Amino acid sequence: MVICAIMMAAVEVIIRFVASATASSTVTALREKMYTRVNDFAIADFASFSTESLITRTTNDMQNVHLAWLTFLKTAFLAPVVMVWSVILLLQYASTSLTIVTAAWLILLVVAVAVLLMMLTPKYRIVQKLTDSLNIASRENLTGVRVVRAFNAESYQEGKFEKVNSAFTKVQIFAGRVLSVFTPLVMMVMTGLSLSILWASAYVLNGMEMEAAKVSFSATNAFVMLASQIIMSFVLIVTLIVIWPRASVSAKRIYEVITHEVSVLDTENPVDFKEAGTIEFKNVGFAYPGSDKEAVSDISFKVNKGETIAFIGATGSGKTTIINMIPRMADCTRGEVLVDGVNVKDVLQKDLRERIGYAPQRGFLFKGNIKENIAFKDSDMSLEDVRWAAKIADADEFVMKKRNEYESPVAQGGSNFSGGQKQRLCIARAVAAKPEILIFDDSFSALDYKTDKTVRGRIAEQLPDTTRVIIAQRVGTIMDADQIVVLDNGKMVGIGKHYDLVRNCPVYQEIALSQLSKEELGL
């Protein structure tokens, strides 16, 4: 018995060790696969999943799958073996009465567990959705904490969070109450089974002579012990079954992301670029998924190497949508987008984006230090090149005033920098790669007029052969552009130089007059 106990302990340790290693490595691979797939998402793909939902799926859902997989691996070998072995031994004490009693209690347990699962599964689906909602409420409050405090809206935000939190708590309490029945139910079945076997054995010994030969005191004890082993093995399996509903919901949510068909894919037969620094749109139209109406339509223009093209228009006129099609953040649904003489769909995304530098509308910095953020595209970039880019973006001066200069820390999202400083560092990051094409998505909006003009002048001087694509709301930022595209409700209503548009394009003239006087515009 001592030897058997030691062997059982050793086997269980090995099983748990292997189960833990296997479950962890499997979930790690899943998490990496999911992260890679999300990185491949185009803008249209993110419409299917909110940021908060993707975070929940990467963390909470993965944890649920890990727990279920670990439990499965620990019970998949031990419980069935014990159960089958107990049944084999039980057959040696075959008794119709005792077998019927054991089967009846097992059927009762199976039915009860089935009812529990039917009650829990839909609730766990709700739990995961409410987890997304909790993340949304928390993230929204933390991201917009300044706005919340400025408007004394703490109570309003607390009310929104309380509503979601209460709904989440109610579902959790319901699930907890349902699960609380499980352990007493198992104990009742085990106790009831033992008592029933003893009662049936006594009944057989007292009255049923034919069965009595097969039933004795020692046989009864053995039957009770083996039946209990079967119940305990079944309980181990049921433990897995109980946590399976939540894990299955989480697994489905993970599967949805991993198998999501990315809207922007690389071609199997990429071609070589024919030119350098050119951009051309040919009757381009774009409609967001699920929309019958195009966001932009009939967009046509061409930019040569070293030229500057600017886009201006009212909010929602399609400016950002157009420039997103250049690096294939989204694919046009009609027409052609050509970069360096070839359709962007005919080249690898990696090769296309190697030629492009991008400064976003909302200045975003990564946690680390200033040098790492500017040298984001090339981690081996020298400090000299980093400073060169920072000087062009008019950022070197304020960086050098910091205690650690370019080694100064950057908080997540760049929260320890002002809006203008973040935009200048983002411009420096785009410039540092020395790309053929530079895209500025309203990247000068947080800069004063003087800094705006200084930065644009330095870019033109230091990178004369680089093609520049600018989105701006200020006419002063784009007056010197080689071409200005005027947009209104997704359509081109004018294209040309500032001098011509301010006289011949009513939409541009209206925008210009809202910012500058007639004298300043030369009208």
TIDREN-437025 format. One record per residue (C-alpha): x, y, z; residue in one letter. Coordinates in Angstrom, 1 decimal, padded with zeros to 4 digits. Layout:
BEGIN
{{X, Y, Z}, "A"}
...
***
This chain:
BEGIN
{{000.0, 000.0, 000.0}, "M"}
{{002.9, 002.4, 000.8}, "V"}
{{004.5, 001.6, -002.5}, "I"}
{{001.2, 002.1, -004.4}, "C"}
{{000.7, 005.4, -002.6}, "A"}
{{004.2, 006.6, -003.5}, "I"}
{{003.7, 005.6, -007.1}, "M"}
{{000.4, 007.3, -007.3}, "M"}
{{001.9, 010.5, -005.9}, "A"}
{{004.8, 010.3, -008.4}, "A"}
{{002.4, 009.8, -011.3}, "V"}
{{000.2, 012.7, -010.3}, "E"}
{{003.2, 015.0, -009.9}, "V"}
{{004.4, 014.0, -013.4}, "I"}
{{000.9, 014.5, -014.9}, "I"}
{{000.5, 018.0, -013.3}, "R"}
{{004.0, 019.0, -014.4}, "F"}
{{003.3, 017.9, -018.0}, "V"}
{{-000.2, 019.4, -018.0}, "A"}
{{001.1, 022.8, -016.7}, "S"}
{{003.9, 023.0, -019.3}, "A"}
{{001.6, 021.9, -022.1}, "T"}
{{-001.3, 024.3, -021.2}, "A"}
{{001.1, 027.3, -020.8}, "S"}
{{002.9, 026.7, -024.1}, "S"}
{{-000.4, 026.1, -026.0}, "T"}
{{-001.9, 029.3, -024.7}, "V"}
{{001.3, 031.3, -025.3}, "T"}
{{001.3, 030.1, -028.9}, "A"}
{{-002.4, 031.1, -029.2}, "L"}
{{-001.7, 034.5, -027.7}, "R"}
{{001.1, 035.2, -030.1}, "E"}
{{-001.0, 034.0, -033.1}, "K"}
{{-003.8, 036.4, -032.0}, "M"}
{{-001.4, 039.3, -031.5}, "Y"}
{{000.1, 038.7, -035.0}, "T"}
{{-003.4, 038.6, -036.6}, "R"}
{{-004.4, 041.8, -034.9}, "V"}
{{-001.2, 043.5, -036.2}, "N"}
{{-002.3, 042.5, -039.7}, "D"}
{{-005.7, 044.1, -039.3}, "F"}
{{-006.6, 047.0, -041.6}, "A"}
{{-008.7, 049.9, -040.4}, "I"}
{{-011.8, 048.2, -041.7}, "A"}
{{-011.1, 045.1, -039.7}, "D"}
{{-011.0, 047.0, -036.4}, "F"}
{{-014.6, 047.9, -037.0}, "A"}
{{-015.5, 044.3, -036.2}, "S"}
{{-013.7, 044.4, -032.8}, "F"}
{{-013.4, 047.2, -030.3}, "S"}
{{-010.0, 047.9, -028.7}, "T"}
{{-011.4, 046.9, -025.3}, "E"}
{{-012.8, 043.7, -026.6}, "S"}
{{-009.5, 042.7, -028.2}, "L"}
{{-007.7, 043.4, -024.9}, "I"}
{{-010.3, 041.2, -023.0}, "T"}
{{-009.8, 038.4, -025.5}, "R"}
{{-006.1, 038.6, -025.2}, "T"}
{{-006.1, 038.5, -021.4}, "T"}
{{-009.3, 037.3, -019.7}, "N"}
{{-010.4, 035.0, -022.4}, "D"}
{{-006.9, 033.5, -022.7}, "M"}
{{-006.9, 032.9, -019.0}, "Q"}
{{-010.2, 031.0, -019.1}, "N"}
{{-008.9, 028.8, -021.9}, "V"}
{{-005.7, 028.2, -020.0}, "H"}
{{-007.6, 027.1, -016.9}, "L"}
{{-009.9, 024.8, -018.8}, "A"}
{{-007.0, 023.3, -020.8}, "W"}
{{-004.9, 022.8, -017.7}, "L"}
{{-007.8, 021.1, -015.8}, "T"}
{{-008.5, 018.9, -018.9}, "F"}
{{-004.9, 017.7, -019.1}, "L"}
{{-004.8, 016.9, -015.4}, "K"}
{{-008.1, 014.9, -015.4}, "T"}
{{-008.0, 013.5, -018.9}, "A"}
{{-005.6, 010.7, -018.0}, "F"}
{{-006.2, 010.1, -014.3}, "L"}
{{-010.0, 010.2, -014.0}, "A"}
{{-010.9, 007.9, -016.9}, "P"}
{{-008.2, 005.3, -015.8}, "V"}
{{-009.5, 005.3, -012.3}, "V"}
{{-013.1, 005.1, -013.4}, "M"}
{{-012.5, 002.2, -015.9}, "V"}
{{-010.4, 000.3, -013.4}, "W"}
{{-013.1, 000.7, -010.7}, "S"}
{{-015.7, -000.6, -013.1}, "V"}
{{-013.6, -003.6, -014.0}, "I"}
{{-013.2, -004.5, -010.3}, "L"}
{{-016.8, -003.8, -009.7}, "L"}
{{-017.8, -006.5, -012.2}, "L"}
{{-016.2, -009.0, -009.9}, "Q"}
{{-018.9, -008.3, -007.4}, "Y"}
{{-021.7, -008.2, -010.0}, "A"}
{{-025.0, -007.8, -008.3}, "S"}
{{-028.2, -006.8, -010.1}, "T"}
{{-029.6, -004.9, -007.1}, "S"}
{{-026.4, -003.0, -006.3}, "L"}
{{-025.7, -002.2, -010.0}, "T"}
{{-029.2, -000.8, -010.4}, "I"}
{{-028.7, 001.4, -007.3}, "V"}
{{-025.3, 002.7, -008.5}, "T"}
{{-026.6, 003.4, -012.0}, "A"}
{{-029.7, 005.3, -010.6}, "A"}
{{-027.5, 007.7, -008.6}, "W"}
{{-025.1, 008.2, -011.5}, "L"}
{{-028.1, 009.0, -013.8}, "I"}
{{-029.3, 011.5, -011.2}, "L"}
{{-025.9, 013.2, -011.1}, "L"}
{{-025.6, 013.3, -014.9}, "V"}
{{-029.1, 014.9, -015.2}, "V"}
{{-028.3, 017.5, -012.5}, "A"}
{{-025.0, 018.4, -014.1}, "V"}
{{-026.7, 018.8, -017.5}, "A"}
{{-029.3, 021.2, -016.0}, "V"}
{{-026.5, 023.2, -014.4}, "L"}
{{-024.6, 023.5, -017.7}, "L"}
{{-027.8, 024.6, -019.5}, "M"}
{{-028.2, 027.3, -016.9}, "M"}
{{-024.6, 028.4, -016.9}, "L"}
{{-023.6, 028.5, -020.6}, "T"}
{{-025.7, 031.5, -021.7}, "P"}
{{-024.8, 033.4, -018.5}, "K"}
{{-021.1, 033.0, -019.3}, "Y"}
{{-021.6, 034.5, -022.8}, "R"}
{{-023.2, 037.5, -021.0}, "I"}
{{-020.3, 037.6, -018.5}, "V"}
{{-017.7, 038.0, -021.3}, "Q"}
{{-019.6, 040.7, -023.1}, "K"}
{{-020.0, 042.5, -019.8}, "L"}
{{-016.3, 042.2, -019.2}, "T"}
{{-015.8, 044.0, -022.5}, "D"}
{{-018.2, 046.7, -021.2}, "S"}
{{-016.3, 047.0, -018.0}, "L"}
{{-013.1, 047.5, -019.9}, "N"}
{{-014.7, 050.1, -022.1}, "I"}
{{-016.1, 052.1, -019.1}, "A"}
{{-012.7, 051.9, -017.3}, "S"}
{{-010.6, 052.8, -020.3}, "R"}
{{-012.9, 055.7, -021.3}, "E"}
{{-012.8, 057.2, -017.8}, "N"}
{{-009.0, 056.9, -017.5}, "L"}
{{-008.3, 058.2, -021.0}, "T"}
{{-010.7, 061.1, -020.6}, "G"}
{{-010.0, 061.9, -016.9}, "V"}
{{-009.1, 065.5, -017.7}, "R"}
{{-012.4, 066.1, -019.5}, "V"}
{{-014.3, 064.3, -016.7}, "V"}
{{-012.8, 066.5, -014.1}, "R"}
{{-013.1, 069.7, -016.1}, "A"}
{{-016.8, 069.2, -016.4}, "F"}
{{-017.3, 067.8, -012.8}, "N"}
{{-018.7, 064.7, -014.4}, "A"}
{{-017.3, 062.2, -011.9}, "E"}
{{-020.8, 061.3, -010.7}, "S"}
{{-022.0, 060.8, -014.3}, "Y"}
{{-019.0, 058.5, -015.1}, "Q"}
{{-019.5, 056.6, -011.8}, "E"}
{{-023.1, 056.1, -012.7}, "G"}
{{-022.2, 054.6, -016.1}, "K"}
{{-019.6, 052.3, -014.4}, "F"}
{{-022.0, 051.3, -011.6}, "E"}
{{-024.6, 050.3, -014.2}, "K"}
{{-022.3, 048.0, -016.0}, "V"}
{{-020.7, 046.8, -012.7}, "N"}
{{-024.1, 045.9, -011.2}, "S"}
{{-025.1, 044.0, -014.3}, "A"}
{{-021.8, 042.1, -014.2}, "F"}
{{-022.2, 041.4, -010.5}, "T"}
{{-025.8, 040.1, -010.9}, "K"}
{{-024.7, 037.6, -013.5}, "V"}
{{-021.7, 036.5, -011.5}, "Q"}
{{-023.8, 036.0, -008.4}, "I"}
{{-026.3, 033.9, -010.4}, "F"}
{{-023.4, 031.8, -011.8}, "A"}
{{-022.0, 031.5, -008.2}, "G"}
{{-025.3, 030.4, -006.8}, "R"}
{{-025.7, 027.7, -009.5}, "V"}
{{-022.2, 026.5, -008.9}, "L"}
{{-022.7, 026.5, -005.2}, "S"}
{{-025.2, 023.6, -005.7}, "V"}
{{-022.6, 021.4, -007.3}, "F"}
{{-020.5, 020.4, -004.2}, "T"}
{{-023.5, 019.6, -001.9}, "P"}
{{-025.0, 017.7, -004.8}, "L"}
{{-021.9, 015.5, -005.2}, "V"}
{{-021.7, 014.9, -001.5}, "M"}
{{-025.4, 014.0, -001.4}, "M"}
{{-024.9, 011.6, -004.3}, "V"}
{{-021.9, 009.9, -002.6}, "M"}
{{-023.6, 009.6, 000.8}, "T"}
{{-026.9, 008.5, -000.8}, "G"}
{{-025.1, 005.9, -002.9}, "L"}
{{-023.3, 004.5, 000.1}, "S"}
{{-026.5, 004.3, 002.1}, "L"}
{{-028.4, 002.8, -000.8}, "S"}
{{-025.8, 000.1, -001.4}, "I"}
{{-025.8, -000.8, 002.3}, "L"}
{{-029.6, -000.8, 002.3}, "W"}
{{-029.8, -002.9, -000.8}, "A"}
{{-027.1, -005.3, 000.5}, "S"}
{{-029.0, -005.7, 003.8}, "A"}
{{-032.2, -006.3, 001.9}, "Y"}
{{-030.6, -009.0, -000.3}, "V"}
{{-028.9, -010.7, 002.7}, "L"}
{{-032.2, -010.8, 004.6}, "N"}
{{-034.6, -012.0, 001.9}, "G"}
{{-033.1, -012.8, -001.5}, "M"}
{{-031.3, -016.1, -001.2}, "E"}
{{-030.2, -016.3, -004.8}, "M"}
{{-028.5, -012.9, -004.7}, "E"}
{{-027.1, -013.6, -001.2}, "A"}
{{-024.4, -015.8, -002.6}, "A"}
{{-023.0, -012.8, -004.4}, "K"}
{{-023.4, -010.4, -001.6}, "V"}
{{-021.4, -010.5, 001.6}, "S"}
{{-020.2, -007.9, 004.1}, "F"}
{{-016.7, -007.7, 002.6}, "S"}
{{-018.2, -007.6, -000.9}, "A"}
{{-020.5, -004.7, 000.1}, "T"}
{{-017.6, -002.7, 001.5}, "N"}
{{-015.7, -003.2, -001.7}, "A"}
{{-018.7, -002.2, -003.7}, "F"}
{{-019.1, 001.0, -001.7}, "V"}
{{-015.5, 001.8, -002.1}, "M"}
{{-015.4, 001.2, -005.9}, "L"}
{{-018.7, 003.0, -006.5}, "A"}
{{-017.2, 006.0, -004.6}, "S"}
{{-014.1, 005.8, -006.8}, "Q"}
{{-016.4, 005.9, -009.8}, "I"}
{{-018.3, 008.9, -008.4}, "I"}
{{-015.1, 010.8, -007.6}, "M"}
{{-013.7, 010.2, -011.0}, "S"}
{{-016.9, 011.4, -012.5}, "F"}
{{-016.7, 014.5, -010.3}, "V"}
{{-013.2, 015.2, -011.6}, "L"}
{{-014.6, 015.1, -015.1}, "I"}
{{-017.6, 017.1, -014.2}, "V"}
{{-015.3, 019.8, -012.6}, "T"}
{{-013.9, 020.2, -016.1}, "L"}
{{-017.4, 020.2, -017.6}, "I"}
{{-018.5, 023.0, -015.2}, "V"}
{{-015.7, 025.3, -016.2}, "I"}
{{-016.0, 024.4, -019.8}, "W"}
{{-019.0, 026.7, -020.7}, "P"}
{{-017.0, 029.8, -019.9}, "R"}
{{-013.9, 028.5, -021.5}, "A"}
{{-015.9, 027.5, -024.7}, "S"}
{{-017.3, 031.0, -024.9}, "V"}
{{-013.8, 032.5, -024.5}, "S"}
{{-012.3, 030.0, -027.0}, "A"}
{{-015.0, 031.1, -029.5}, "K"}
{{-014.2, 034.7, -029.0}, "R"}
{{-010.4, 034.0, -029.5}, "I"}
{{-011.2, 031.9, -032.6}, "Y"}
{{-013.2, 034.8, -034.1}, "E"}
{{-010.1, 037.0, -034.0}, "V"}
{{-007.6, 034.4, -035.2}, "I"}
{{-009.8, 033.3, -038.1}, "T"}
{{-011.0, 036.8, -039.0}, "H"}
{{-010.4, 037.3, -042.7}, "E"}
{{-008.1, 040.3, -043.0}, "V"}
{{-009.3, 042.8, -045.6}, "S"}
{{-005.9, 043.8, -046.8}, "V"}
{{-003.7, 040.9, -047.9}, "L"}
{{-000.3, 040.6, -049.6}, "D"}
{{-000.3, 039.5, -053.2}, "T"}
{{001.3, 036.1, -054.0}, "E"}
{{003.2, 037.5, -057.0}, "N"}
{{004.7, 040.9, -055.9}, "P"}
{{006.1, 043.2, -058.6}, "V"}
{{009.0, 045.7, -058.4}, "D"}
{{008.5, 049.4, -058.0}, "F"}
{{009.1, 051.3, -061.3}, "K"}
{{009.6, 054.9, -060.0}, "E"}
{{010.5, 056.7, -056.8}, "A"}
{{008.4, 059.1, -054.8}, "G"}
{{005.3, 059.2, -057.0}, "T"}
{{001.7, 058.8, -056.0}, "I"}
{{-001.3, 058.5, -058.3}, "E"}
{{-005.0, 058.0, -057.7}, "F"}
{{-007.2, 056.8, -060.7}, "K"}
{{-010.9, 057.2, -060.2}, "N"}
{{-010.6, 055.9, -056.6}, "V"}
{{-013.7, 055.2, -054.5}, "G"}
{{-013.9, 053.7, -051.0}, "F"}
{{-016.8, 052.4, -049.0}, "A"}
{{-016.6, 051.2, -045.4}, "Y"}
{{-017.8, 047.6, -044.8}, "P"}
{{-021.5, 047.4, -044.4}, "G"}
{{-022.1, 050.7, -046.1}, "S"}
{{-023.8, 051.1, -049.5}, "D"}
{{-022.5, 054.7, -049.9}, "K"}
{{-018.9, 055.5, -050.7}, "E"}
{{-017.0, 057.6, -048.2}, "A"}
{{-014.9, 059.1, -051.0}, "V"}
{{-015.6, 058.7, -054.7}, "S"}
{{-014.0, 059.6, -058.1}, "D"}
{{-010.6, 060.8, -056.6}, "I"}
{{-008.0, 061.3, -059.2}, "S"}
{{-004.6, 063.1, -059.0}, "F"}
{{-000.9, 062.5, -059.5}, "K"}
{{002.1, 063.7, -057.4}, "V"}
{{005.6, 063.6, -058.7}, "N"}
{{008.8, 063.1, -056.8}, "K"}
{{009.7, 065.9, -054.4}, "G"}
{{006.3, 067.7, -054.8}, "E"}
{{003.8, 068.6, -052.0}, "T"}
{{000.2, 067.7, -052.2}, "I"}
{{-002.3, 069.0, -049.6}, "A"}
{{-005.9, 068.0, -048.7}, "F"}
{{-008.3, 070.4, -047.1}, "I"}
{{-012.0, 070.2, -046.4}, "G"}
{{-014.7, 070.1, -043.7}, "A"}
{{-014.6, 067.4, -041.0}, "T"}
{{-015.8, 064.1, -042.5}, "G"}
{{-015.0, 065.1, -046.0}, "S"}
{{-012.7, 062.0, -046.5}, "G"}
{{-009.2, 063.5, -046.1}, "K"}
{{-007.9, 060.8, -043.8}, "T"}
{{-009.6, 058.0, -045.7}, "T"}
{{-007.7, 059.0, -048.8}, "I"}
{{-004.3, 059.1, -047.3}, "I"}
{{-004.9, 055.8, -045.5}, "N"}
{{-005.1, 054.1, -048.9}, "M"}
{{-001.5, 055.2, -049.7}, "I"}
{{000.2, 052.8, -047.2}, "P"}
{{-002.7, 050.3, -047.6}, "R"}
{{-004.2, 050.9, -044.1}, "M"}
{{-007.3, 050.4, -046.2}, "A"}
{{-007.9, 049.2, -049.8}, "D"}
{{-009.9, 051.2, -052.3}, "C"}
{{-013.1, 049.5, -053.4}, "T"}
{{-013.0, 051.1, -056.8}, "R"}
{{-010.2, 052.4, -059.0}, "G"}
{{-006.5, 052.2, -058.5}, "E"}
{{-003.9, 053.6, -056.1}, "V"}
{{-000.4, 053.7, -057.5}, "L"}
{{002.8, 054.4, -055.5}, "V"}
{{006.1, 054.6, -057.4}, "D"}
{{004.4, 053.5, -060.6}, "G"}
{{002.7, 050.3, -059.4}, "V"}
{{-000.6, 049.4, -057.9}, "N"}
{{-000.3, 049.2, -054.1}, "V"}
{{-002.1, 045.8, -054.2}, "K"}
{{000.6, 044.3, -056.4}, "D"}
{{003.5, 044.9, -053.9}, "V"}
{{004.2, 043.6, -050.4}, "L"}
{{002.8, 045.8, -047.6}, "Q"}
{{006.2, 045.7, -045.9}, "K"}
{{008.0, 046.9, -049.0}, "D"}
{{005.4, 049.6, -049.6}, "L"}
{{005.6, 051.0, -046.0}, "R"}
{{009.4, 051.0, -046.1}, "E"}
{{009.1, 053.9, -048.5}, "R"}
{{006.7, 055.9, -046.4}, "I"}
{{007.0, 058.0, -043.2}, "G"}
{{003.8, 058.7, -041.3}, "Y"}
{{003.0, 061.3, -038.7}, "A"}
{{-000.5, 060.7, -037.2}, "P"}
{{-003.1, 063.4, -036.4}, "Q"}
{{-003.1, 062.4, -032.7}, "R"}
{{000.5, 062.4, -031.5}, "G"}
{{001.2, 059.0, -030.0}, "F"}
{{004.4, 058.0, -028.3}, "L"}
{{005.4, 054.6, -027.0}, "F"}
{{006.7, 053.9, -023.5}, "K"}
{{010.5, 054.0, -023.4}, "G"}
{{012.7, 057.0, -024.0}, "N"}
{{012.8, 059.8, -026.6}, "I"}
{{015.6, 058.2, -028.7}, "K"}
{{013.7, 054.9, -029.0}, "E"}
{{010.6, 056.7, -030.1}, "N"}
{{012.4, 058.8, -032.8}, "I"}
{{014.4, 055.7, -034.0}, "A"}
{{011.2, 053.6, -034.0}, "F"}
{{011.8, 052.3, -037.5}, "K"}
{{015.5, 051.5, -037.0}, "D"}
{{016.6, 050.6, -033.5}, "S"}
{{020.2, 050.9, -034.5}, "D"}
{{019.9, 054.5, -035.6}, "M"}
{{022.7, 056.7, -034.3}, "S"}
{{022.2, 059.5, -031.9}, "L"}
{{023.5, 061.9, -034.6}, "E"}
{{020.7, 060.9, -037.0}, "D"}
{{018.1, 061.1, -034.2}, "V"}
{{019.2, 064.6, -033.4}, "R"}
{{019.1, 065.5, -037.1}, "W"}
{{015.5, 064.5, -037.3}, "A"}
{{014.6, 066.2, -034.0}, "A"}
{{016.2, 069.5, -035.3}, "K"}
{{014.1, 069.3, -038.4}, "I"}
{{011.0, 068.9, -036.3}, "A"}
{{012.1, 071.7, -033.9}, "D"}
{{012.2, 069.2, -031.0}, "A"}
{{015.9, 069.2, -030.3}, "D"}
{{015.8, 072.3, -028.2}, "E"}
{{013.3, 071.1, -025.6}, "F"}
{{014.8, 067.6, -025.5}, "V"}
{{018.2, 068.9, -024.7}, "M"}
{{016.8, 070.9, -021.8}, "K"}
{{015.7, 067.6, -020.1}, "K"}
{{018.0, 066.1, -017.5}, "R"}
{{018.7, 062.9, -019.5}, "N"}
{{018.3, 064.5, -022.9}, "E"}
{{017.4, 061.8, -025.5}, "Y"}
{{017.5, 059.1, -022.8}, "E"}
{{014.6, 060.9, -021.0}, "S"}
{{011.7, 058.6, -020.3}, "P"}
{{008.5, 058.7, -022.2}, "V"}
{{005.3, 057.6, -020.4}, "A"}
{{002.7, 055.4, -022.1}, "Q"}
{{001.1, 057.4, -024.8}, "G"}
{{003.5, 060.3, -024.2}, "G"}
{{001.4, 061.6, -021.4}, "S"}
{{004.4, 063.4, -019.9}, "N"}
{{004.6, 065.7, -022.9}, "F"}
{{002.5, 068.5, -024.2}, "S"}
{{000.4, 068.2, -027.4}, "G"}
{{002.9, 070.3, -029.4}, "G"}
{{005.9, 068.4, -028.1}, "Q"}
{{004.3, 065.0, -028.9}, "K"}
{{003.5, 066.2, -032.5}, "Q"}
{{007.0, 067.4, -033.0}, "R"}
{{008.4, 064.1, -031.8}, "L"}
{{006.0, 062.2, -034.1}, "C"}
{{007.2, 064.4, -037.0}, "I"}
{{010.8, 063.6, -036.1}, "A"}
{{010.0, 059.9, -036.0}, "R"}
{{008.6, 060.1, -039.5}, "A"}
{{011.5, 062.2, -040.8}, "V"}
{{014.2, 060.0, -039.2}, "A"}
{{013.5, 057.1, -041.6}, "A"}
{{014.3, 059.4, -044.6}, "K"}
{{011.5, 057.9, -046.6}, "P"}
{{010.5, 058.6, -050.2}, "E"}
{{007.0, 059.8, -049.2}, "I"}
{{006.1, 061.7, -046.0}, "L"}
{{002.4, 061.7, -044.8}, "I"}
{{001.3, 064.3, -042.3}, "F"}
{{-002.2, 063.7, -041.1}, "D"}
{{-003.0, 067.1, -039.7}, "D"}
{{000.3, 066.8, -037.8}, "S"}
{{000.9, 070.5, -037.6}, "F"}
{{-002.4, 071.4, -035.8}, "S"}
{{-000.9, 071.7, -032.3}, "A"}
{{002.0, 073.9, -033.5}, "L"}
{{001.9, 077.7, -033.6}, "D"}
{{002.2, 079.4, -037.0}, "Y"}
{{005.9, 080.2, -036.6}, "K"}
{{006.9, 076.6, -035.6}, "T"}
{{004.6, 075.2, -038.3}, "D"}
{{006.3, 077.3, -041.0}, "K"}
{{009.8, 076.5, -039.6}, "T"}
{{009.3, 072.8, -039.6}, "V"}
{{007.8, 072.7, -043.1}, "R"}
{{010.7, 074.8, -044.3}, "G"}
{{013.3, 072.5, -042.8}, "R"}
{{011.7, 069.4, -044.3}, "I"}
{{011.7, 071.0, -047.7}, "A"}
{{015.3, 072.1, -047.3}, "E"}
{{016.7, 068.8, -045.8}, "Q"}
{{014.5, 066.4, -047.8}, "L"}
{{014.1, 068.1, -051.2}, "P"}
{{013.4, 064.8, -053.0}, "D"}
{{010.9, 063.5, -050.6}, "T"}
{{007.2, 063.7, -051.7}, "T"}
{{005.0, 065.3, -049.0}, "R"}
{{001.3, 064.6, -048.4}, "V"}
{{-000.3, 067.0, -046.0}, "I"}
{{-003.7, 067.1, -044.4}, "I"}
{{-004.4, 070.4, -042.7}, "A"}
{{-007.2, 072.6, -041.5}, "Q"}
{{-005.2, 075.8, -041.7}, "R"}
{{-004.8, 077.4, -045.1}, "V"}
{{-001.5, 078.9, -044.0}, "G"}
{{000.0, 075.4, -043.7}, "T"}
{{-000.8, 074.5, -047.3}, "I"}
{{-000.5, 077.7, -049.2}, "M"}
{{002.8, 076.7, -050.7}, "D"}
{{001.8, 073.2, -051.8}, "A"}
{{002.3, 072.3, -055.4}, "D"}
{{-001.3, 070.9, -055.5}, "Q"}
{{-004.2, 071.4, -053.1}, "I"}
{{-007.1, 069.0, -053.3}, "V"}
{{-010.4, 070.5, -051.9}, "V"}
{{-012.9, 067.9, -050.6}, "L"}
{{-016.5, 068.2, -049.9}, "D"}
{{-018.6, 065.2, -048.8}, "N"}
{{-016.1, 062.8, -050.1}, "G"}
{{-015.8, 064.3, -053.6}, "K"}
{{-013.1, 066.5, -055.2}, "M"}
{{-014.5, 070.0, -055.8}, "V"}
{{-011.2, 071.6, -056.7}, "G"}
{{-007.6, 070.8, -057.3}, "I"}
{{-004.7, 073.3, -058.1}, "G"}
{{-002.5, 075.9, -056.4}, "K"}
{{-003.6, 078.2, -053.7}, "H"}
{{-003.6, 081.2, -056.0}, "Y"}
{{-006.0, 079.6, -058.4}, "D"}
{{-008.3, 077.9, -055.9}, "L"}
{{-008.9, 081.0, -053.8}, "V"}
{{-010.4, 082.7, -056.9}, "R"}
{{-012.1, 079.8, -058.7}, "N"}
{{-013.2, 077.3, -056.0}, "C"}
{{-016.1, 078.5, -053.8}, "P"}
{{-015.5, 075.8, -051.1}, "V"}
{{-011.8, 076.7, -050.8}, "Y"}
{{-012.5, 080.4, -050.9}, "Q"}
{{-015.0, 080.0, -048.0}, "E"}
{{-012.5, 078.1, -045.9}, "I"}
{{-009.7, 080.6, -046.7}, "A"}
{{-011.9, 083.6, -045.9}, "L"}
{{-012.9, 082.1, -042.5}, "S"}
{{-009.2, 082.2, -041.5}, "Q"}
{{-007.6, 085.1, -043.4}, "L"}
{{-008.7, 088.5, -044.6}, "S"}
{{-009.2, 089.3, -048.3}, "K"}
{{-006.1, 091.5, -048.2}, "E"}
{{-004.0, 088.5, -046.9}, "E"}
{{-005.4, 086.3, -049.6}, "L"}
{{-004.8, 089.0, -052.3}, "G"}
{{-008.5, 089.3, -053.2}, "L"}
***
